[in-house]
Amino acid sequence: MLQYSEKTKKLINQIGSGDAAYIPKAITCAIKTLDKIAVDENLPENIRNEAAFAAANLVLSDYNDD
């Protein structure tokens, strides 16, 4: 498993145990969240650019959340 923040690891454990909701269309959720980060003018520009880059790559990938 990749190295994730403690916050992410905690949620992985909660979702895996059933204590938190699993979202079946997780990639679409991630794209929407990254896009929200990309347009948040309260965040540093480099973070916004990284979020936009990640969202764009996910959109252009072969994902299918149907």
C-alpha positions in Angstrom: 0.0 0.0 0.0 1.2 3.5 -0.8 2.1 5.9 2.0 -1.0 7.9 3.0 -1.6 10.5 5.7 -2.9 9.4 9.0 -6.2 11.1 8.2 -6.6 9.0 5.0 -5.5 5.8 6.8 -8.1 6.3 9.4 -10.8 6.7 6.8 -9.5 3.6 4.9 -9.9 1.6 8.1 -13.4 3.1 8.9 -14.7 2.3 5.3 -13.1 -1.2 5.4 -14.7 -2.0 8.7 -18.1 -0.6 7.7 -18.0 2.3 10.2 -18.0 4.8 7.3 -19.9 4.8 4.0 -18.3 3.3 0.9 -19.0 5.3 -2.3 -19.4 3.0 -5.3 -18.5 5.8 -7.8 -15.3 6.7 -6.0 -13.4 8.0 -9.0 -16.2 10.4 -9.9 -16.2 11.6 -6.3 -12.4 12.1 -6.4 -12.6 14.1 -9.6 -15.4 16.4 -8.2 -13.4 16.9 -5.0 -10.1 17.6 -6.8 -12.0 20.1 -9.0 -13.4 21.9 -5.9 -9.8 22.1 -4.5 -8.6 23.5 -7.9 -11.1 26.4 -7.8 -10.7 27.3 -4.1 -8.9 30.6 -4.1 -8.2 30.3 -0.4 -5.6 27.6 -1.2 -2.1 28.1 -2.5 -1.8 28.2 -6.3 0.5 25.2 -6.4 -2.0 23.0 -4.5 -4.8 24.2 -6.8 -2.6 23.3 -9.8 -1.8 19.9 -8.5 -5.5 19.2 -7.9 -6.5 20.3 -11.4 -3.7 18.2 -12.9 -4.8 15.1 -11.0 -8.5 15.7 -11.9 -7.7 16.2 -15.6 -5.7 13.0 -15.7 -8.5 11.0 -14.0 -11.0 12.4 -16.5 -8.8 11.4 -19.4 -8.0 7.9 -17.9 -10.0 4.8 -18.8 -12.1 5.0 -15.6 -15.7 3.9 -15.8 -18.0 4.7 -12.8 -21.2 3.5 -14.6 
